[in-house]
């Protein structure tokens, strides 16, 4: 359970994505990604990773049923 959000965060940060197409159920993963990227930027005093934002083609994020 703990590995999927970390792998998702690594994938987002690796590509330095600023807009990420995620659903409502993965908002917390995106928040964790922001924390990882911001922490790296603060620790090394660089602006390397942009802060990713949730992107959806509609107006609101939706939860996709499994």
Biopython code that builds the backbone (N, CA, C, O; Angstrom):
import numpy as np
from Bio.PDB.StructureBuilder import StructureBuilder

atoms = [
    (1, "UNK", "N", (0.815, -1.202, 0.000)),
    (1, "UNK", "CA", (0.000, 0.000, 0.000)),
    (1, "UNK", "C", (0.858, 1.265, 0.000)),
    (1, "UNK", "O", (0.503, 2.243, -0.657)),
    (2, "UNK", "N", (1.955, 1.263, 0.709)),
    (2, "UNK", "CA", (2.759, 2.476, 0.788)),
    (2, "UNK", "C", (3.646, 2.678, -0.430)),
    (2, "UNK", "O", (4.153, 3.779, -0.647)),
    (3, "UNK", "N", (3.842, 1.639, -1.227)),
    (3, "UNK", "CA", (4.752, 1.783, -2.357)),
    (3, "UNK", "C", (4.106, 2.478, -3.553)),
    (3, "UNK", "O", (4.791, 3.224, -4.253)),
    (4, "UNK", "N", (2.824, 2.266, -3.813)),
    (4, "UNK", "CA", (2.184, 2.859, -4.992)),
    (4, "UNK", "C", (2.220, 4.394, -4.967)),
    (4, "UNK", "O", (2.600, 4.999, -5.970)),
    (5, "UNK", "N", (1.840, 5.043, -3.861)),
    (5, "UNK", "CA", (1.898, 6.515, -3.864)),
    (5, "UNK", "C", (3.314, 7.048, -4.053)),
    (5, "UNK", "O", (3.505, 8.087, -4.685)),
    (6, "UNK", "N", (4.300, 6.353, -3.515)),
    (6, "UNK", "CA", (5.684, 6.805, -3.668)),
    (6, "UNK", "C", (6.139, 6.647, -5.118)),
    (6, "UNK", "O", (6.820, 7.522, -5.653)),
    (7, "UNK", "N", (5.766, 5.537, -5.755)),
    (7, "UNK", "CA", (6.113, 5.347, -7.167)),
    (7, "UNK", "C", (5.412, 6.361, -8.056)),
    (7, "UNK", "O", (5.990, 6.848, -9.028)),
    (8, "UNK", "N", (4.170, 6.678, -7.726)),
    (8, "UNK", "CA", (3.425, 7.687, -8.482)),
    (8, "UNK", "C", (4.102, 9.053, -8.337)),
    (8, "UNK", "O", (4.247, 9.785, -9.316)),
    (9, "UNK", "N", (4.513, 9.388, -7.120)),
    (9, "UNK", "CA", (5.198, 10.657, -6.876)),
    (9, "UNK", "C", (6.516, 10.714, -7.640)),
    (9, "UNK", "O", (6.852, 11.744, -8.226)),
    (10, "UNK", "N", (7.258, 9.616, -7.636)),
    (10, "UNK", "CA", (8.531, 9.581, -8.351)),
    (10, "UNK", "C", (8.316, 9.779, -9.847)),
    (10, "UNK", "O", (9.089, 10.487, -10.492)),
    (11, "UNK", "N", (7.283, 9.167, -10.402)),
    (11, "UNK", "CA", (6.994, 9.302, -11.827)),
    (11, "UNK", "C", (6.635, 10.741, -12.181)),
    (11, "UNK", "O", (7.087, 11.264, -13.200)),
    (12, "UNK", "N", (5.833, 11.373, -11.351)),
    (12, "UNK", "CA", (5.441, 12.768, -11.599)),
    (12, "UNK", "C", (6.653, 13.685, -11.509)),
    (12, "UNK", "O", (6.843, 14.559, -12.355)),
    (13, "UNK", "N", (7.472, 13.484, -10.482)),
    (13, "UNK", "CA", (8.636, 14.346, -10.293)),
    (13, "UNK", "C", (9.700, 14.094, -11.357)),
    (13, "UNK", "O", (10.376, 15.028, -11.788)),
    (14, "UNK", "N", (9.853, 12.848, -11.780)),
    (14, "UNK", "CA", (10.843, 12.509, -12.797)),
    (14, "UNK", "C", (10.588, 13.280, -14.090)),
    (14, "UNK", "O", (11.523, 13.745, -14.742)),
    (15, "UNK", "N", (9.317, 13.409, -14.451)),
    (15, "UNK", "CA", (8.957, 14.113, -15.684)),
    (15, "UNK", "C", (8.739, 15.606, -15.462)),
    (15, "UNK", "O", (8.426, 16.343, -16.397)),
    (16, "UNK", "N", (8.907, 16.045, -14.211)),
    (16, "UNK", "CA", (8.754, 17.464, -13.851)),
    (16, "UNK", "C", (7.422, 18.014, -14.364)),
    (16, "UNK", "O", (7.364, 19.093, -14.955)),
    (17, "UNK", "N", (6.360, 17.252, -14.125)),
    (17, "UNK", "CA", (5.021, 17.627, -14.589)),
    (17, "UNK", "C", (4.447, 18.752, -13.740)),
    (17, "UNK", "O", (4.606, 18.760, -12.519)),
    (18, "UNK", "N", (3.793, 19.684, -14.375)),
    (18, "UNK", "CA", (3.144, 20.760, -13.628)),
    (18, "UNK", "C", (1.632, 20.537, -13.546)),
    (18, "UNK", "O", (0.989, 20.994, -12.601)),
    (19, "UNK", "N", (1.070, 19.841, -14.524)),
    (19, "UNK", "CA", (-0.354, 19.483, -14.506)),
    (19, "UNK", "C", (-0.464, 17.971, -14.632)),
    (19, "UNK", "O", (0.077, 17.365, -15.557)),
    (20, "UNK", "N", (-1.180, 17.371, -13.676)),
    (20, "UNK", "CA", (-1.261, 15.914, -13.624)),
    (20, "UNK", "C", (-2.728, 15.503, -13.695)),
    (20, "UNK", "O", (-3.529, 15.949, -12.874)),
    (21, "UNK", "N", (-3.097, 14.658, -14.667)),
    (21, "UNK", "CA", (-4.491, 14.206, -14.749)),
    (21, "UNK", "C", (-4.767, 13.117, -13.713)),
    (21, "UNK", "O", (-4.436, 11.951, -13.926)),
    (22, "UNK", "N", (-5.362, 13.497, -12.620)),
    (22, "UNK", "CA", (-5.703, 12.551, -11.551)),
    (22, "UNK", "C", (-7.165, 12.708, -11.187)),
    (22, "UNK", "O", (-7.788, 13.727, -11.485)),
    (23, "UNK", "N", (-7.704, 11.692, -10.542)),
    (23, "UNK", "CA", (-9.074, 11.734, -10.060)),
    (23, "UNK", "C", (-9.125, 12.184, -8.610)),
    (23, "UNK", "O", (-8.094, 12.400, -7.973)),
    (24, "UNK", "N", (-10.316, 12.317, -8.112)),
    (24, "UNK", "CA", (-10.536, 12.765, -6.735)),
    (24, "UNK", "C", (-9.890, 11.815, -5.730)),
    (24, "UNK", "O", (-9.412, 12.249, -4.682)),
    (25, "UNK", "N", (-9.875, 10.523, -6.047)),
    (25, "UNK", "CA", (-9.341, 9.538, -5.117)),
    (25, "UNK", "C", (-7.817, 9.553, -5.028)),
    (25, "UNK", "O", (-7.252, 8.884, -4.163)),
    (26, "UNK", "N", (-7.139, 10.299, -5.899)),
    (26, "UNK", "CA", (-5.686, 10.348, -5.849)),
    (26, "UNK", "C", (-5.149, 11.734, -5.498)),
    (26, "UNK", "O", (-3.969, 12.022, -5.697)),
    (27, "UNK", "N", (-6.017, 12.576, -4.983)),
    (27, "UNK", "CA", (-5.581, 13.908, -4.567)),
    (27, "UNK", "C", (-4.526, 13.848, -3.476)),
    (27, "UNK", "O", (-3.587, 14.643, -3.480)),
    (28, "UNK", "N", (-4.670, 12.903, -2.530)),
    (28, "UNK", "CA", (-3.708, 12.806, -1.443)),
    (28, "UNK", "C", (-2.342, 12.360, -1.951)),
    (28, "UNK", "O", (-1.322, 12.730, -1.369)),
    (29, "UNK", "N", (-2.300, 11.571, -3.029)),
    (29, "UNK", "CA", (-1.021, 11.185, -3.619)),
    (29, "UNK", "C", (-0.344, 12.399, -4.228)),
    (29, "UNK", "O", (0.875, 12.551, -4.142)),
    (30, "UNK", "N", (-1.131, 13.254, -4.838)),
    (30, "UNK", "CA", (-0.584, 14.464, -5.437)),
    (30, "UNK", "C", (-0.070, 15.414, -4.361)),
    (30, "UNK", "O", (0.941, 16.087, -4.561)),
    (31, "UNK", "N", (-0.749, 15.473, -3.235)),
    (31, "UNK", "CA", (-0.288, 16.304, -2.128)),
    (31, "UNK", "C", (1.052, 15.793, -1.594)),
    (31, "UNK", "O", (1.933, 16.587, -1.264)),
    (32, "UNK", "N", (1.204, 14.486, -1.512)),
    (32, "UNK", "CA", (2.465, 13.907, -1.067)),
    (32, "UNK", "C", (3.576, 14.225, -2.081)),
    (32, "UNK", "O", (4.716, 14.485, -1.694)),
    (33, "UNK", "N", (3.246, 14.204, -3.356)),
    (33, "UNK", "CA", (4.207, 14.554, -4.400)),
    (33, "UNK", "C", (4.664, 15.993, -4.241)),
    (33, "UNK", "O", (5.851, 16.290, -4.378)),
    (34, "UNK", "N", (3.732, 16.882, -3.953)),
    (34, "UNK", "CA", (4.086, 18.293, -3.723)),
    (34, "UNK", "C", (5.054, 18.421, -2.556)),
    (34, "UNK", "O", (6.027, 19.172, -2.624)),
    (35, "UNK", "N", (4.781, 17.687, -1.491)),
    (35, "UNK", "CA", (5.656, 17.748, -0.311)),
    (35, "UNK", "C", (7.059, 17.260, -0.645)),
    (35, "UNK", "O", (8.040, 17.884, -0.240)),
    (36, "UNK", "N", (7.170, 16.151, -1.382)),
    (36, "UNK", "CA", (8.486, 15.632, -1.763)),
    (36, "UNK", "C", (9.244, 16.647, -2.619)),
    (36, "UNK", "O", (10.414, 16.929, -2.359)),
    (37, "UNK", "N", (8.585, 17.191, -3.629)),
    (37, "UNK", "CA", (9.234, 18.155, -4.516)),
    (37, "UNK", "C", (9.635, 19.424, -3.799)),
    (37, "UNK", "O", (10.741, 19.927, -3.996)),
    (38, "UNK", "N", (8.740, 19.951, -2.962)),
    (38, "UNK", "CA", (9.055, 21.175, -2.223)),
    (38, "UNK", "C", (10.185, 20.949, -1.226)),
    (38, "UNK", "O", (11.027, 21.824, -1.023)),
    (39, "UNK", "N", (10.200, 19.774, -0.609)),
    (39, "UNK", "CA", (11.272, 19.477, 0.351)),
    (39, "UNK", "C", (12.624, 19.412, -0.358)),
    (39, "UNK", "O", (13.615, 19.943, 0.142)),
    (40, "UNK", "N", (12.664, 18.762, -1.521)),
    (40, "UNK", "CA", (13.906, 18.701, -2.291)),
    (40, "UNK", "C", (14.364, 20.113, -2.653)),
    (40, "UNK", "O", (15.536, 20.450, -2.485)),
    (41, "UNK", "N", (13.445, 20.931, -3.146)),
    (41, "UNK", "CA", (13.790, 22.294, -3.542)),
    (41, "UNK", "C", (14.325, 23.106, -2.366)),
    (41, "UNK", "O", (15.275, 23.875, -2.519)),
    (42, "UNK", "N", (13.713, 22.934, -1.191)),
    (42, "UNK", "CA", (14.185, 23.670, -0.006)),
    (42, "UNK", "C", (15.525, 23.161, 0.482)),
    (42, "UNK", "O", (16.402, 23.953, 0.829)),
    (43, "UNK", "N", (15.696, 21.840, 0.512)),
    (43, "UNK", "CA", (16.942, 21.263, 1.035)),
    (43, "UNK", "C", (18.154, 21.680, 0.203)),
    (43, "UNK", "O", (19.214, 21.983, 0.751)),
    (44, "UNK", "N", (17.996, 21.693, -1.110)),
    (44, "UNK", "CA", (19.123, 21.993, -1.987)),
    (44, "UNK", "C", (19.090, 23.418, -2.531)),
    (44, "UNK", "O", (19.899, 23.784, -3.383)),
    (45, "UNK", "N", (18.156, 24.211, -2.037)),
    (45, "UNK", "CA", (18.027, 25.630, -2.409)),
    (45, "UNK", "C", (18.022, 25.816, -3.925)),
    (45, "UNK", "O", (18.756, 26.637, -4.473)),
    (46, "UNK", "N", (17.174, 25.029, -4.581)),
    (46, "UNK", "CA", (16.997, 25.122, -6.031)),
    (46, "UNK", "C", (15.504, 25.207, -6.322)),
    (46, "UNK", "O", (14.671, 25.002, -5.439)),
    (47, "UNK", "N", (15.190, 25.506, -7.549)),
    (47, "UNK", "CA", (13.798, 25.492, -7.998)),
    (47, "UNK", "C", (13.696, 24.482, -9.134)),
    (47, "UNK", "O", (13.323, 24.832, -10.254)),
    (48, "UNK", "N", (14.029, 23.228, -8.841)),
    (48, "UNK", "CA", (14.117, 22.195, -9.863)),
    (48, "UNK", "C", (12.763, 21.568, -10.178)),
    (48, "UNK", "O", (12.398, 21.431, -11.346)),
    (49, "UNK", "N", (12.018, 21.189, -9.142)),
    (49, "UNK", "CA", (10.731, 20.526, -9.359)),
    (49, "UNK", "C", (9.596, 21.544, -9.271)),
    (49, "UNK", "O", (9.450, 22.218, -8.251)),
    (50, "UNK", "N", (8.786, 21.665, -10.336)),
    (50, "UNK", "CA", (7.619, 22.539, -10.242)),
    (50, "UNK", "C", (6.566, 21.902, -9.334)),
    (50, "UNK", "O", (6.557, 20.686, -9.144)),
    (51, "UNK", "N", (5.699, 22.711, -8.786)),
    (51, "UNK", "CA", (4.642, 22.189, -7.917)),
    (51, "UNK", "C", (3.499, 21.672, -8.788)),
    (51, "UNK", "O", (2.828, 22.457, -9.458)),
    (52, "UNK", "N", (3.272, 20.355, -8.784)),
    (52, "UNK", "CA", (2.227, 19.790, -9.653)),
    (52, "UNK", "C", (0.828, 20.127, -9.164)),
    (52, "UNK", "O", (0.562, 20.154, -7.962)),
    (53, "UNK", "N", (-0.056, 20.384, -10.112)),
    (53, "UNK", "CA", (-1.448, 20.679, -9.821)),
    (53, "UNK", "C", (-2.321, 19.619, -10.485)),
    (53, "UNK", "O", (-1.967, 19.075, -11.531)),
    (54, "UNK", "N", (-3.457, 19.335, -9.871)),
    (54, "UNK", "CA", (-4.400, 18.379, -10.450)),
    (54, "UNK", "C", (-5.036, 19.002, -11.685)),
    (54, "UNK", "O", (-5.392, 20.181, -11.684)),
    (55, "UNK", "N", (-5.175, 18.209, -12.726)),
    (55, "UNK", "CA", (-5.763, 18.671, -13.980)),
    (55, "UNK", "C", (-6.904, 17.742, -14.346)),
    (55, "UNK", "O", (-6.780, 16.521, -14.261)),
    (56, "UNK", "N", (-8.008, 18.329, -14.751)),
    (56, "UNK", "CA", (-9.158, 17.554, -15.188)),
    (56, "UNK", "C", (-9.796, 18.296, -16.346)),
    (56, "UNK", "O", (-9.845, 19.526, -16.350)),
    (57, "UNK", "N", (-10.280, 17.560, -17.321)),
    (57, "UNK", "CA", (-10.894, 18.189, -18.486)),
    (57, "UNK", "C", (-12.220, 18.849, -18.141)),
    (57, "UNK", "O", (-12.649, 19.780, -18.821)),
    (58, "UNK", "N", (-12.877, 18.362, -17.071)),
    (58, "UNK", "CA", (-14.121, 18.963, -16.623)),
    (58, "UNK", "C", (-13.855, 20.045, -15.588)),
    (58, "UNK", "O", (-12.717, 20.479, -15.409)),
    (59, "UNK", "N", (-14.887, 20.468, -14.922)),
    (59, "UNK", "CA", (-14.746, 21.513, -13.919)),
    (59, "UNK", "C", (-14.230, 21.014, -12.585)),
    (59, "UNK", "O", (-13.499, 21.730, -11.901)),
    (60, "UNK", "N", (-14.592, 19.808, -12.203)),
    (60, "UNK", "CA", (-14.202, 19.273, -10.896)),
    (60, "UNK", "C", (-13.528, 17.923, -11.053)),
    (60, "UNK", "O", (-13.715, 17.223, -12.048)),
    (61, "UNK", "N", (-12.734, 17.573, -10.038)),
    (61, "UNK", "CA", (-12.141, 16.239, -10.033)),
    (61, "UNK", "C", (-13.222, 15.236, -9.692)),
    (61, "UNK", "O", (-14.058, 15.496, -8.826)),
    (62, "UNK", "N", (-13.219, 14.119, -10.344)),
    (62, "UNK", "CA", (-14.234, 13.092, -10.108)),
    (62, "UNK", "C", (-13.561, 11.800, -9.663)),
    (62, "UNK", "O", (-12.403, 11.540, -9.992)),
    (63, "UNK", "N", (-14.295, 11.006, -8.919)),
    (63, "UNK", "CA", (-13.808, 9.695, -8.507)),
    (63, "UNK", "C", (-14.279, 8.680, -9.532)),
    (63, "UNK", "O", (-15.475, 8.540, -9.786)),
    (64, "UNK", "N", (-13.324, 7.976, -10.115)),
    (64, "UNK", "CA", (-13.644, 6.981, -11.135)),
    (64, "UNK", "C", (-13.935, 5.665, -10.430)),
    (64, "UNK", "O", (-13.084, 5.171, -9.689)),
    (65, "UNK", "N", (-15.122, 5.076, -10.640)),
    (65, "UNK", "CA", (-15.424, 3.794, -9.989)),
    (65, "UNK", "C", (-14.537, 2.679, -10.519)),
    (65, "UNK", "O", (-14.178, 2.661, -11.696)),
    (66, "UNK", "N", (-14.190, 1.755, -9.640)),
    (66, "UNK", "CA", (-13.298, 0.661, -10.029)),
    (66, "UNK", "C", (-13.977, -0.352, -10.910)),
    (66, "UNK", "O", (-13.353, -1.332, -11.319)),
]
sb = StructureBuilder()
sb.init_structure("model")
sb.init_model(0)
sb.init_chain("A")
sb.init_seg("    ")
for serial, (resi, resn, name, xyz) in enumerate(atoms, 1):
    if name == "N":
        sb.init_residue(resn, " ", resi, " ")
    sb.init_atom(name, np.array(xyz, "f"), 0.0, 1.0, " ", f" {name:<3s}", serial, name[0])
structure = sb.get_structure()
